Amino acid sequence: MIPQIFKHITLRQRPDDPLIPISGYSFPSGHAAGSTTFYGFLAILLLLFYLKKKSSKVVVPILLALFILLIMISRVYLSVHYPSDVIAGCLVGTGTIMLATFIYERGFFRLKNRRL
């Protein structure tokens, strides 16, 4: 949703001659934002709740980060985004993770000790 708002504010056209047919505006990359958000959250959840070995706490986040990087590179390779679009999408995804983590840590959605 947030990338769509930025797309309609900036109205940046996509690069010429993409390798795949695509429509819409370019800035920021929704794929980069979505993959950063999803796989970033997945890394956080795995680190917090499932991964116990020290080696897996290093390897799994690195693999997920490489997966995000490959998605970002593919968007530029396919000529459907400029590099700045992909970087902006990654920043939007990172900001989403940071905001959600802040909200969670502040306990805005915890119903444990609340009376209804």
C-alpha positions in Angstrom: 0.0 0.0 0.0 2.7 2.5 0.9 4.6 1.9 -2.4 1.4 2.6 -4.3 1.0 6.0 -2.5 4.6 6.9 -3.4 4.0 5.7 -7.0 1.0 8.1 -7.4 2.9 11.0 -5.9 6.1 10.7 -7.9 4.6 9.4 -11.2 8.0 8.2 -12.4 8.0 6.3 -15.7 9.6 2.9 -16.0 12.8 2.3 -18.0 12.5 1.9 -21.8 12.4 -1.6 -23.3 11.8 -3.9 -20.3 12.4 -7.6 -20.8 8.9 -8.4 -19.6 5.7 -6.5 -20.3 4.7 -4.4 -17.3 2.6 -1.3 -16.6 2.3 1.3 -14.0 4.8 3.6 -12.4 8.3 2.7 -11.3 9.2 4.5 -8.1 9.5 2.7 -5.6 9.7 -0.9 -6.4 6.8 -2.8 -4.8 8.7 -6.1 -5.2 11.6 -4.8 -3.3 9.4 -3.4 -0.6 7.3 -6.5 -0.3 10.3 -8.9 -0.3 12.2 -6.9 2.2 9.2 -6.7 4.5 8.2 -10.4 4.2 11.7 -12.0 4.4 12.9 -9.4 7.0 10.0 -10.3 9.3 10.6 -14.0 8.6 14.2 -13.5 9.7 13.2 -11.7 12.8 10.6 -14.4 13.8 13.0 -17.2 13.1 15.7 -15.5 15.2 13.4 -14.8 18.1 11.4 -18.0 18.3 12.8 -20.9 16.4 16.6 -20.8 15.8 18.6 -22.1 18.8 22.0 -22.9 17.3 24.5 -20.1 17.1 25.4 -21.1 13.5 21.8 -21.1 12.3 21.3 -17.6 13.8 24.0 -16.4 11.4 23.3 -18.4 8.3 19.5 -18.1 8.0 19.4 -14.3 8.1 22.3 -14.1 5.6 20.4 -16.5 3.3 17.2 -14.4 3.6 19.1 -11.2 2.9 20.7 -12.8 -0.2 17.3 -13.8 -1.4 16.1 -10.2 -1.0 19.2 -8.9 -2.8 18.5 -11.4 -5.7 14.9 -10.1 -6.0 16.2 -6.5 -6.1 18.8 -7.3 -8.7 16.3 -9.1 -10.9 14.1 -6.0 -11.0 16.9 -4.0 -12.4 18.1 -6.8 -14.7 14.6 -7.1 -16.2 14.7 -3.3 -16.8 11.4 -2.8 -15.0 13.0 -0.5 -12.4 15.9 1.9 -12.0 18.4 1.1 -9.2 17.1 4.0 -7.2 13.5 2.6 -7.4 14.7 -0.7 -5.9 16.7 1.0 -3.2 13.7 3.1 -2.2 11.5 0.0 -2.1 14.0 -1.7 0.2 14.0 1.4 2.4 10.2 1.3 2.5 10.3 -2.3 3.5 12.9 -1.6 6.2 10.8 1.2 7.5 7.8 -1.0 7.7 9.7 -3.6 9.7 11.0 -0.9 12.1 7.5 0.6 12.6 6.0 -2.8 13.3 8.7 -3.8 15.7 8.3 -0.4 17.5 4.5 -1.0 17.8 5.0 -4.5 19.0 7.6 -3.6 21.6 5.4 -0.8 23.0 2.7 -3.3 23.5 0.0 -1.6 21.5 -1.5 -4.9 20.4 -1.0 -6.9 23.6 -4.3 -7.8 25.2 -2.8 -9.8 28.1 -3.6 -7.5 31.0 -6.5 -5.4 29.6 -10.0 -5.6 30.7 -12.7 -5.3 28.0 
